């Protein structure tokens, strides 16, 4: 619950500061380098902290909506755990292997569900579909 509150506050502060929930724009404004690269199909992307620089590398074979989600996920790592380099595997499950992955999944889900839209009439499944978020992230809504 403590981390959920922290994730909520962090997402809210970023959206308020940058007036958007676009993970590419937010990363750019935070001086986080986002690059597309060819990599194994099992890897969606990864975050790397190296010599005081932050990098998000996204698999260029991903579909557009998945690129957005993976970028938001990796941005979560960069913001919540800035000195921890991690990998996001494309073949994730609803039970993440670690708390760090759960944090990044929760961050991405909450960032991408547009808080300025009236989403109260939609089911969780419809919200995820509308914003291109994998269905496994339903538990974070």
Secondary structure, DSSP 8 states (H G I E B T S, - for coil): -HHHHHHHHHHHHHHHHHT---HHHHHHHTTEEEEEE---TTEEEEEEEETTEEEEEEETTS-HHHHHHHHHHHHHHHHHSTT--EEEESS--SS-SSHHHHHHHHHHHHHHS-TTS--TTS-HHHHHHHTT--GGGGGG-
